[in-house]
Amino acid sequence: MNIEQLVRPNIRALKPYSSARSEFKGEAEVFLDANENPFDTGYNRYPDPLQWALKDRIAELKGVRPEHIFLGNGSDEAIDLLLRIFCEPQEDFIITLPPTYGMYKVSADIADVEIKEVPLRPNFQPDVDAILTTGASPHAKLLFLCNPNNPTGNSLNTDKVEQLLDQFNGVVVIDEAYIDFSAKKSFIHRIEEFDNLVILQTFSKAWGLAGIRLGMAFAQKPIIALFNKVKPPYNINQLTQQAALEALKNQEQQQAWVNRILGQRTVIQQFLAGLDYVERIFPSDANFILVKVKDPNDLYRYLVDKKIIVRNRSSVLLCDGCLRISIGTPKENEKLFAAMLDYDV
Ligand SMILES: Cc1ncc(COP(=O)(O)O)c(C=O)c1O
């Protein structure tokens, strides 16, 4: 696919900002090029604009090349940049499959880019034919697939994703924010195969680092080059780079958290199955469970009164009657159980 052809003309023509730290590379003793404060605070210097030390470690962990990585201020920054790279306001459009993560629509709305929604089927799987029909336009620039999907928790069928990758004539973004909780395979190792594929992952979930705001995008070099062209020069601050490098030293800890969360997911599923006001527990490949109950608004308010906050998704398409419950610590989950046992329908 000709990726350049999909890019907005103004971005193709853009001469990006050249920062002091990217203009000079190499060893030096005296840096008088960036108008920094020269007195050492530990933070007086601008950070590496391309975060190579961190990318090297992530590349090792994920089994990809560092040149195939873009790091953003959360995956939300990558979503925003994709819209600004590829979508001409009021001309191009993106495709999303609701119910899904809300930021795709918000970012499109901010960018004044039309969004065409092709709802998931009632089994929460993509309607491939409808997506391809909608996507049969030179203005269809981005297709967002959330896998596992938020808020439904399920994984998308691999054959369907492959069909979309083969046949959609724009960029396919697979948001794998929850992939570490899934037994299904990531598509990250397919980026060499598809030049129109972008994989999003994040440090916000399994790594326990939502507070440092660090998201990852994996793609072939031309798309990574576009991200780097439009991103703010120092988009990942030094504290974030350091915290992530520190966390990456202890992958066992991440795995241990994931295992505990998966164990608790089963405990919660078993608990919910015993409640007569629970109508349906949807299978989950993520760190949350979508559950259909008799009166979601009433249960939601009841839990808030008990100082327990879950997400009310009952007004969302295909999620009638549903609450989304994140997996907590065993202690937190016990509190949830006690409250839910006390609940009178
Ligand atoms: C599917 C999905 N993608 C991305 C994000 C946001 O990730 P980040 O914290 O990296 O911006 C979320 C957060 O809930 C999410 O559910």
The ligand as a Gaussian input file, in Angstrom:
#p B3LYP/6-31G(d) Opt

LIG

0 1
 C       -8.733000       0.305000      24.476000
 C       -7.958000       1.378000      25.152000
 N       -6.975000       1.986000      24.504000
 C       -6.254000       2.954000      25.093000
 C       -6.515000       3.345000      26.379000
 C       -5.727000       4.475000      26.975000
 O       -4.421000       4.126000      27.113000
 P       -3.349000       5.164000      27.638000
 O       -3.466000       5.220000      29.107000
 O       -2.053000       4.538000      27.153000
 O       -3.612000       6.484000      26.967000
 C       -7.531000       2.750000      27.097000
 C       -7.819000       3.184000      28.472000
 O       -8.728000       2.817000      29.111000
 C       -8.281000       1.741000      26.463000
 O       -9.291000       1.138000      27.086000

